[in-house]
């Protein structure tokens, strides 16, 4: 039987693949510009701008991280999206879960690019990528949420995955609060990480949206709720690709001479745990249509 919304999801997924390939390639290989330049922010902070390519107006460290994520999007995200689409079109539950989780990675990625990346010629491309990713996730999740998940997942593994997700959400929340609270308490207000940007985009979206979503999904799974098992599976797939991007960012930053201890040990560990739980969750499905 043909999966619901198959035509619409297929079209939007192929658009994501096409545009993300272009956007990531331009981010990686674009050149031109004056090179690194110093800029003073409205808060009086001196910031070194990257100075070349489409990320020329971004701070050098953030631009390097953007390029690192572009590599992961190009070499891991796009192929995984195509593979998941193939299995989804075969009416596979595993394929649908994989597609939802991977599309969610693209949704979050281009939400951040729209909100944080300095305005560049790829702006409208980011808009289309965000829109297609959102509706791919939404249309894929509608039938999944309506499916009867009782007895489908390996409950013991799903509960452990839920516990991991709650712990991970708490750890990241404490990390970001460690960036935000000290300046508020000492009266300086503006964290050093703000640089020349208008606000802390990553921390804000994490604390206000992504971490609560992960924690709630994990809590429902830990309590043995079948819908929590589904949400945890989708979120862990997203988290696996996102953590791979973070590992890539850390590697690029380390190569550029930044101090990446202790995150060089923490982020790969979170990536491996997320990936292991993702594989166990998908392999543990007891029924396929």
C-alpha positions in Angstrom: 0.0 0.0 0.0 1.3 3.5 -0.9 2.1 5.5 2.2 0.0 8.6 3.0 1.2 11.9 1.5 3.8 9.9 -0.5 3.8 12.2 -3.5 4.0 15.4 -1.5 6.7 14.0 0.8 8.7 12.7 -2.1 8.6 16.0 -3.9 9.6 18.0 -0.9 12.4 15.6 0.0 13.9 15.8 -3.4 13.7 19.6 -3.2 15.6 19.4 0.1 18.2 17.1 -1.4 18.7 19.4 -4.4 18.8 22.7 -2.6 20.8 21.4 0.4 23.4 20.0 -1.9 23.8 23.4 -3.6 23.7 25.4 -0.3 26.2 23.2 1.4 28.5 23.1 -1.6 28.5 26.9 -1.9 29.1 27.2 1.9 32.1 24.9 1.6 33.7 26.1 -1.7 32.7 29.7 -2.1 35.7 32.2 -2.0 36.2 35.9 -2.5 36.3 38.7 0.0 38.9 40.7 1.9 39.9 38.0 4.2 39.8 38.2 8.0 39.0 41.6 9.3 38.4 43.1 12.7 34.9 44.4 13.6 33.7 46.2 16.8 30.2 45.1 17.8 27.6 47.5 19.3 28.6 46.1 22.7 32.2 47.2 22.1 33.5 43.7 21.6 36.2 43.2 19.0 35.2 40.4 16.6 37.3 38.8 13.8 35.1 38.3 10.8 35.8 35.3 8.5 36.0 37.6 5.4 35.5 35.2 2.5 32.8 33.2 0.8 29.1 33.4 1.7 30.0 33.4 5.4 32.3 36.4 5.0 30.4 38.6 7.5 30.2 35.9 10.2 32.7 35.7 13.0 35.6 33.5 12.0 34.9 30.7 14.5 31.2 30.5 13.7 31.9 30.5 9.9 34.3 27.6 10.3 31.6 25.7 12.2 29.2 26.4 9.5 31.5 25.0 6.9 32.0 21.9 9.1 28.3 21.4 9.3 27.9 21.9 5.5 30.3 18.9 5.1 28.1 16.7 7.3 25.0 17.9 5.6 26.5 17.1 2.2 28.2 13.8 3.0 25.8 12.3 5.6 22.5 14.2 5.7 21.7 14.2 2.0 22.5 10.5 1.5 20.6 9.5 4.6 17.6 11.5 3.4 17.6 9.7 0.1 18.0 6.3 1.7 15.1 7.0 4.1 12.9 8.2 1.2 13.5 4.9 -0.7 12.4 2.9 2.3 9.5 5.2 3.1 8.1 4.8 -0.4 8.2 1.0 0.3 5.8 1.7 3.2 8.4 0.8 5.8 7.9 1.9 9.3 11.6 2.1 9.8 11.9 4.2 6.7 9.2 6.6 7.9 10.9 7.0 11.3 14.3 7.5 9.6 12.8 10.0 7.2 11.2 12.0 10.0 14.3 12.1 12.0 16.6 13.1 9.1 14.2 15.7 7.8 14.1 17.2 11.4 17.9 17.6 11.2 17.4 19.7 8.0 14.6 21.7 9.6 16.7 22.6 12.6 19.8 23.2 10.5 18.2 25.7 8.2 16.2 27.3 11.0 19.5 28.2 12.6 21.0 29.3 9.2 18.1 31.7 8.7 18.2 33.1 12.2 22.0 33.2 12.8 23.9 33.2 9.5 24.5 36.8 8.3 22.3 37.6 5.3 23.8 36.2 2.1 22.7 35.3 -1.4 21.5 31.9 -0.2 18.7 33.4 2.0 15.8 32.4 -0.2 17.3 28.9 -0.5 17.3 28.6 3.3 13.7 29.7 3.3 12.6 27.0 0.9 14.7 24.4 2.7 13.1 25.3 6.1 9.6 25.2 4.6 10.1 21.8 2.8 11.8 20.3 5.9 9.0 21.4 8.2 6.2 20.0 6.0 8.2 16.8 5.4 8.4 16.2 9.1 4.8 17.2 9.7 3.3 15.0 6.9 5.5 12.1 7.9 4.6 12.3 11.6 0.8 12.5 11.1 0.4 8.8 10.1 3.1 7.7 12.5 1.3 9.3 15.4 -1.9 7.6 14.4 -0.2 4.2 14.3 -0.7 1.7 17.1 2.8 1.4 18.7 1.8 -1.0 21.5 4.2 -3.9 21.5 6.2 -2.6 18.5 9.3 -1.3 20.2 11.6 -3.1 22.5 10.5 -1.5 25.7 13.6 -2.0 27.8 15.8 -0.3 25.2 13.3 2.5 24.6 13.1 3.3 28.3 16.9 3.5 28.5 17.0 5.7 25.5 14.4 7.9 27.2 16.6 8.2 30.3 19.6 9.1 28.2 17.6 11.8 26.4 16.5 13.4 29.7 20.1 13.4 31.0 21.4 14.8 27.7 18.8 17.6 27.7 19.7 18.5 31.3 23.4 18.6 30.6 23.1 20.8 27.6 20.7 23.1 29.4 23.2 23.6 32.2 25.9 24.2 29.7 23.9 27.0 28.1 22.8 28.5 31.4 26.5 28.6 32.3 27.0 30.9 29.3 23.9 33.1 30.0 23.6 33.5 33.8 27.1 34.7 34.8 26.9 38.0 32.8 23.4 38.6 34.2 24.6 38.1 37.7 27.8 40.2 37.5 25.9 43.0 35.6 27.9 42.8 32.3 24.7 41.4 30.7 26.2 40.4 27.3 28.0 37.0 27.1 31.3 36.9 25.2 29.7 34.3 22.9 27.3 37.0 21.6 30.1 38.5 19.5 28.4 40.8 16.9 25.2 38.9 16.6 21.8 40.2 17.8 21.1 37.5 20.3 22.1 33.9 21.4 20.2 32.0 18.7 21.5 28.5 19.4 21.1 28.7 23.1 17.6 30.3 22.8 16.2 27.7 20.4 17.8 24.9 22.4 16.5 26.0 25.8 13.1 27.1 24.5 12.3 24.4 22.0 14.7 21.5 21.2 15.8 20.5 24.8 12.2 20.6 26.1 11.1 18.5 23.2 13.9 16.0 23.8 13.3 15.9 27.5 9.5 15.4 27.1 10.0 12.6 24.5 12.5 10.9 26.8 10.2 11.3 29.8 7.3 9.7 28.0 9.5 6.8 26.8 11.0 6.3 30.3 7.4 6.1 31.6 6.6 3.4 29.1 4.3 5.4 26.8 4.3 4.0 23.2 4.1 7.5 21.7 7.2 8.3 23.7 9.0 5.4 22.1 8.1 6.8 18.7 9.1 10.4 19.5 12.4 9.2 21.1 13.3 7.2 18.0 12.7 10.2 15.7 14.5 12.6 18.0 17.5 10.2 18.5 18.0 10.0 14.7 18.0 13.8 14.5 20.3 14.0 17.5 22.8 11.5 15.9 23.2 13.6 12.7 23.3 16.8 14.8 26.0 15.4 17.1 28.0 14.2 14.0 27.9 17.9 12.8 29.0 19.0 16.3 31.9 16.6 16.2 32.9 17.9 12.8 32.7 21.5 14.1 35.0 20.6 17.0 37.5 18.9 14.6 37.5 22.0 12.4 37.9 24.3 15.4 40.8 22.2 16.7 42.5 22.3 13.4 42.1 26.1 13.4 44.0 26.2 16.8 41.1 26.6 19.2 41.1 24.8 22.6 38.6 21.9 22.2 39.1 20.2 25.5 37.0 18.7 27.1 34.3 18.8 24.3 36.5 16.8 22.0 35.8 13.9 24.3 32.2 14.7 25.4 30.5 15.3 22.0 31.8 12.1 20.3 30.6 10.1 23.3 27.1 11.7 23.0 27.2 11.0 19.2 28.1 7.4 19.7 25.4 6.8 22.4 22.7 8.5 20.3 23.7 6.5 17.2 23.7 3.2 19.2 20.3 3.9 20.6 19.0 4.9 17.2 20.2 1.6 15.7 18.8 -0.4 18.6 15.5 1.3 18.4 15.1 0.7 14.6 16.4 -2.9 14.8 14.1 -3.6 17.7 10.9 -2.9 15.9 8.8 -6.1 16.1 6.4 -5.5 13.2 6.7 -4.2 9.7 3.6 -3.8 7.5 
